[in-house]
């Protein structure tokens, strides 16, 4: 067995609430909410099957459907190469041609966990243990779990899937990136293999063409080529604006300010670093903490602001207001925020 979901039968999947970030349920969420999503999730299973055939000692993480494709996280004893991706694609094509039916089966928690231990799949076992711990915390027993089998490959999985591997359309593996297990830097680094799948070959070709065109217009390359900005390791992900780029920035900023002023906006500015208390209140802390820049100082936790709206509400509540004031909205402009009389949120 090996992959990503459990807990409930296939027909219940579409009624599940979104899982908490970093939870076992999130790791088990296939992300397959429609037919194309189910096909992509099924393609991820077929890719995992191919990986296990080519690399028998592989340790499988999770493999959900995502926007425009799918991925699978895997721990191997060496880095994958373009030739490896081609070999995996060839194995996948064999499985698709064989038209194996996806078969759902339910297992007791103990039997499923024992099988995963026997197959030496520690990441799957960890997911199982988290599910058990949650059940115990709620005063319940560990739940039964489900698996999906196609051919000789069986994966811990909640589904849903297409009827058989033959229902998978045109696909292609795209790239490999590093991904920490469960998004935590103190956990093992896995290799995340990205792929895409579409109903027809024409749709796949159109997607690959759009992807290639977007790559040609990548602002990170164009900005450097036009001497607008550059990126450096001393501040990863942040642009260093060159004279021409800063002039362009200021021109656009001035145009935005003039446009907002004509429409009744009032500009304010809020701090860049704010206590986690505000982000807990807004919900950002629980949902996005792994992707926020956390700062600790004098025993307190702070974060660089991921957005302006929560901070703007702090300004709003500095005085008692009439219900007529509830039409205020907020507009982000560079490092500032502007309030507006427009009846909509534009941050």
C-alpha positions as CSV (number, residue, x, y, z in Angstrom):
1,X,0.0,0.0,0.0
2,X,1.1,3.6,-0.4
3,X,-0.4,7.2,-1.1
4,X,-2.5,9.7,0.6
5,X,-6.0,9.3,2.0
6,X,-8.4,7.3,4.2
7,X,-11.2,7.7,6.7
8,X,-14.3,7.5,4.7
9,X,-15.9,5.8,1.8
10,X,-15.7,7.2,-1.7
11,X,-19.2,8.5,-1.9
12,X,-18.6,10.7,1.2
13,X,-15.6,12.5,-0.2
14,X,-17.3,15.4,-1.8
15,X,-19.0,16.4,1.4
16,X,-15.9,16.7,3.5
17,X,-15.0,20.1,4.9
18,X,-11.6,21.5,4.1
19,X,-8.9,19.9,6.3
20,X,-6.8,21.9,8.7
21,X,-3.4,22.8,7.3
22,X,-0.7,20.3,8.3
23,X,-3.3,17.8,9.6
24,X,-3.5,14.2,8.7
25,X,-6.7,14.9,6.8
26,X,-4.9,17.5,4.6
27,X,-2.3,14.9,3.7
28,X,-5.1,12.5,2.8
29,X,-7.1,15.0,0.8
30,X,-6.9,14.0,-2.9
31,X,-8.1,17.4,-4.2
32,X,-10.2,15.6,-6.8
33,X,-13.5,17.5,-6.7
34,X,-14.4,17.0,-10.4
35,X,-13.9,14.5,-13.2
36,X,-10.6,16.0,-14.4
37,X,-9.4,16.1,-10.8
38,X,-10.3,12.4,-10.3
39,X,-8.4,11.6,-13.4
40,X,-5.3,13.5,-12.3
41,X,-5.4,11.9,-8.8
42,X,-5.6,8.5,-10.6
43,X,-2.6,9.5,-12.7
44,X,-0.7,10.3,-9.5
45,X,-1.4,6.7,-8.3
46,X,-0.2,5.3,-11.6
47,X,2.9,7.4,-11.3
48,X,3.5,6.0,-7.7
49,X,3.1,2.5,-9.2
50,X,5.7,3.2,-11.8
51,X,8.1,4.7,-9.2
52,X,7.8,1.6,-7.0
53,X,8.5,-0.7,-10.1
54,X,11.6,1.3,-11.1
55,X,12.8,2.1,-7.5
56,X,11.6,-0.7,-5.2
57,X,13.0,0.9,-2.1
58,X,11.1,4.2,-2.6
59,X,9.2,5.7,0.4
60,X,6.0,7.3,-0.7
61,X,4.5,10.5,0.8
62,X,1.4,11.9,-0.7
63,X,0.1,12.4,-4.3
64,X,-2.9,14.7,-4.7
65,X,-4.5,16.4,-7.7
66,X,-3.6,20.1,-8.0
67,X,-4.5,23.0,-10.4
68,X,-3.6,21.8,-13.9
69,X,-2.1,18.5,-12.7
70,X,-0.8,16.4,-9.9
71,X,2.3,15.5,-7.9
72,X,3.7,12.8,-5.7
73,X,6.3,13.2,-3.0
74,X,8.8,10.4,-2.7
75,X,12.0,9.6,-0.8
76,X,14.7,8.0,-3.0
77,X,18.4,7.2,-2.5
78,X,19.4,9.5,-5.4
79,X,18.2,12.6,-7.3
80,X,16.0,11.9,-10.3
81,X,17.2,12.9,-13.8
82,X,15.3,13.7,-17.0
83,X,16.0,10.2,-18.2
84,X,14.3,8.9,-15.0
85,X,11.2,10.9,-15.7
86,X,11.1,9.4,-19.2
87,X,11.4,5.9,-17.8
88,X,8.6,6.6,-15.3
89,X,6.4,7.9,-18.1
90,X,7.0,4.7,-20.1
91,X,6.0,2.6,-17.1
92,X,2.9,4.7,-16.6
93,X,1.9,4.2,-20.2
94,X,2.0,0.5,-19.7
95,X,-0.3,0.6,-16.8
96,X,-2.8,2.9,-18.6
97,X,-2.7,0.6,-21.6
98,X,-3.5,-2.4,-19.4
99,X,-6.8,-0.6,-18.3
100,X,-6.6,-1.8,-14.6
101,X,-9.8,-1.2,-12.7
102,X,-9.5,1.0,-9.5
103,X,-10.9,-1.2,-6.7
104,X,-11.9,0.3,-3.4
105,X,-11.4,-1.8,-0.2
106,X,-12.0,-1.1,3.5
107,X,-9.6,-2.4,6.2
108,X,-9.4,-2.3,9.9
109,X,-6.9,0.3,11.2
110,X,-4.7,-2.4,12.7
111,X,-4.5,-4.5,9.5
112,X,-3.8,-1.4,7.3
113,X,-1.1,-0.1,9.6
114,X,0.5,-3.6,9.8
115,X,0.6,-3.8,6.1
116,X,2.2,-0.4,5.7
117,X,4.9,-1.3,8.3
118,X,5.5,-4.6,6.4
119,X,5.9,-2.6,3.1
120,X,8.3,-0.2,4.9
121,X,6.3,2.9,4.2
122,X,7.1,5.1,7.2
123,X,5.3,8.3,5.9
124,X,2.1,6.4,5.5
125,X,2.5,4.9,8.9
126,X,2.9,8.4,10.3
127,X,-0.3,9.5,8.7
128,X,-2.1,6.5,10.2
129,X,-0.7,7.2,13.7
130,X,-1.9,10.8,13.4
131,X,-5.4,9.6,12.6
132,X,-5.3,7.3,15.6
133,X,-4.1,10.0,17.9
134,X,-6.9,12.3,16.8
135,X,-9.4,9.6,17.4
136,X,-8.1,8.9,20.9
137,X,-8.2,12.6,21.7
138,X,-11.9,12.6,20.7
139,X,-12.6,9.6,22.8
140,X,-13.0,7.4,19.8
141,X,-11.3,4.3,18.4
142,X,-8.9,4.3,15.4
143,X,-11.1,4.4,12.3
144,X,-11.3,1.9,9.5
145,X,-9.4,3.0,6.4
146,X,-9.7,2.5,2.7
147,X,-7.3,1.6,0.0
148,X,-7.5,1.6,-3.8
149,X,-5.9,-1.1,-5.9
150,X,-5.2,-1.1,-9.6
151,X,-3.2,-4.0,-11.0
152,X,-0.6,-5.1,-8.4
153,X,-0.4,-1.6,-6.8
154,X,-2.4,-0.8,-3.7
155,X,-2.5,2.7,-2.1
156,X,-3.8,4.0,1.2
157,X,-6.4,6.3,-0.2
158,X,-9.8,8.0,0.3
159,X,-10.4,8.6,-3.4
160,X,-12.1,9.3,-5.6
161,X,-10.8,7.9,-8.8
162,X,-11.8,7.2,-12.4
163,X,-13.2,3.8,-13.2
164,X,-9.9,2.4,-14.6
165,X,-6.4,3.4,-15.6
166,X,-7.6,3.3,-19.3
167,X,-9.8,6.3,-18.5
168,X,-6.7,8.5,-18.0
169,X,-6.1,10.8,-20.8
170,X,-3.0,12.5,-22.2
171,X,-0.3,13.2,-19.5
172,X,3.2,14.3,-19.1
173,X,5.7,14.6,-16.2
174,X,7.0,18.1,-15.9
175,X,9.6,18.6,-13.2
176,X,11.1,17.6,-9.9
177,X,11.4,19.9,-6.9
178,X,12.4,19.4,-3.3
179,X,9.7,19.3,-0.6
180,X,10.0,18.9,3.1
181,X,7.8,16.2,4.5
182,X,4.7,18.0,5.8
183,X,6.2,21.3,4.9
184,X,8.5,21.4,7.9
185,X,12.2,22.1,7.5
186,X,13.2,19.7,10.3
187,X,11.6,16.8,8.4
188,X,13.1,14.7,5.6
189,X,13.5,16.4,2.2
190,X,11.5,14.5,-0.4
191,X,11.5,14.8,-4.2
192,X,8.2,16.1,-5.5
193,X,7.5,15.0,-9.0
194,X,5.0,17.2,-10.9
195,X,2.9,16.2,-13.8
196,X,-0.1,17.3,-15.8
197,X,-3.0,15.3,-17.3
198,X,-5.8,16.2,-19.6
199,X,-8.7,14.5,-21.3
200,X,-7.2,14.8,-24.8
201,X,-3.8,15.1,-26.4
202,X,-4.9,18.4,-28.0
203,X,-5.7,19.9,-24.5
204,X,-2.3,18.7,-23.2
205,X,-0.5,20.3,-26.1
206,X,-2.3,23.5,-25.6
207,X,-1.4,23.5,-21.9
208,X,2.3,22.8,-22.7
209,X,2.2,25.6,-25.3
210,X,0.7,28.1,-22.8
211,X,3.3,27.0,-20.2
212,X,6.1,27.5,-22.6
213,X,4.8,31.0,-23.6
214,X,4.5,32.0,-20.0
215,X,8.1,30.9,-19.4
216,X,9.3,33.1,-22.2
217,X,7.5,36.0,-20.5
218,X,8.7,35.2,-17.0
219,X,8.9,38.6,-15.3
220,X,11.9,37.3,-13.2
221,X,13.9,37.0,-16.5
222,X,12.5,40.0,-18.3
223,X,13.0,42.3,-15.3
224,X,16.7,41.4,-15.2
225,X,17.1,41.6,-19.0
226,X,15.6,45.1,-19.0
227,X,17.7,46.2,-16.0
228,X,14.6,46.9,-13.9
229,X,15.5,44.7,-10.9
230,X,17.6,41.8,-9.7
231,X,17.3,39.1,-7.0
232,X,20.0,38.2,-4.5
233,X,20.6,35.6,-1.8
234,X,20.8,38.2,0.9
235,X,17.0,38.6,0.6
236,X,15.5,35.6,-1.1
237,X,12.4,36.3,-3.1
238,X,12.6,40.1,-2.8
239,X,13.4,42.4,-5.7
240,X,16.3,44.9,-5.6
241,X,14.9,47.8,-7.8
242,X,17.4,49.4,-10.2
243,X,17.0,53.0,-11.3
244,X,14.8,52.3,-14.3
245,X,12.7,49.8,-12.3
246,X,12.2,52.2,-9.5
247,X,11.2,55.0,-11.9
248,X,8.6,52.6,-13.4
249,X,7.3,51.6,-9.9
250,X,6.9,55.3,-8.9
251,X,5.1,56.1,-12.2
252,X,2.6,53.3,-11.6
253,X,2.3,54.2,-7.9
254,X,1.6,57.9,-8.8
255,X,-1.1,56.9,-11.3
256,X,-2.7,54.6,-8.7
257,X,-2.8,57.4,-6.1
258,X,-4.3,59.9,-8.6
259,X,-7.0,57.3,-9.6
260,X,-7.8,56.5,-5.9
261,X,-8.0,60.2,-5.0
262,X,-10.5,60.8,-7.7
263,X,-12.6,58.0,-6.3
264,X,-12.5,59.2,-2.7
265,X,-9.9,56.9,-1.2
266,X,-8.0,58.0,1.9
267,X,-4.5,56.6,2.2
268,X,-3.1,55.2,5.4
269,X,0.0,53.2,6.3
270,X,0.2,50.2,8.7
271,X,3.3,48.4,10.2
272,X,5.2,45.7,8.4
273,X,5.7,43.6,11.5
274,X,2.7,42.7,13.7
275,X,2.1,40.5,16.7
276,X,0.7,37.0,16.1
277,X,-2.4,38.0,18.1
278,X,-3.8,39.9,15.1
279,X,-3.1,37.0,12.7
280,X,-4.7,34.5,15.1
281,X,-7.8,36.7,15.2
282,X,-7.9,37.0,11.4
283,X,-7.3,33.3,10.9
284,X,-4.0,33.7,9.0
285,X,-1.9,32.1,11.8
286,X,-3.7,28.8,11.7
287,X,-4.1,28.6,7.9
288,X,-0.8,30.2,6.6
289,X,1.7,30.1,9.4
290,X,4.0,27.7,7.5
291,X,4.3,30.3,4.7
292,X,4.6,33.4,6.9
293,X,7.8,35.1,8.0
294,X,7.9,34.6,11.8
295,X,10.0,36.9,14.0
296,X,10.6,36.3,17.7
297,X,11.6,39.1,20.0
298,X,11.7,39.3,23.8
299,X,9.6,36.2,24.2
300,X,6.9,37.4,21.8
301,X,6.1,36.1,18.2
302,X,5.5,38.5,15.3
303,X,5.1,38.2,11.6
304,X,5.7,40.2,8.5
305,X,2.2,41.1,7.3
306,X,0.9,38.8,4.6
307,X,-1.9,41.3,3.8
308,X,-3.2,44.7,4.9
309,X,-6.9,44.1,5.7
310,X,-6.5,42.9,9.4
311,X,-4.3,45.9,10.2
312,X,-6.7,48.3,8.5
313,X,-9.4,47.1,10.8
314,X,-7.3,48.2,13.7
315,X,-7.4,51.7,12.4
316,X,-11.1,51.4,11.7
317,X,-11.9,50.5,15.3
318,X,-9.9,53.4,16.9
319,X,-13.2,55.3,17.2
320,X,-16.9,54.6,17.4
321,X,-18.6,54.7,14.0
322,X,-22.0,54.9,12.6
323,X,-23.5,52.0,10.5
324,X,-23.1,54.5,7.7
325,X,-19.3,54.1,8.0
326,X,-19.5,50.3,7.3
327,X,-19.0,50.9,3.6
328,X,-15.2,51.5,4.1
329,X,-13.0,49.2,2.1
330,X,-9.2,48.9,1.8
331,X,-6.8,49.2,-1.0
332,X,-3.2,48.1,-0.8
333,X,-0.8,50.5,-2.4
334,X,2.9,49.5,-2.0
335,X,3.7,49.6,1.7
336,X,0.5,51.7,2.4
337,X,-3.2,51.0,2.7
338,X,-5.9,53.4,1.5
339,X,-9.5,53.5,2.8
340,X,-12.3,54.1,0.3
341,X,-16.0,54.9,0.2
342,X,-16.5,52.2,-2.4
343,X,-18.7,49.4,-1.1
344,X,-16.3,46.5,-1.8
345,X,-13.1,45.0,-0.5
346,X,-10.2,45.5,-2.9
347,X,-7.2,44.4,-0.8
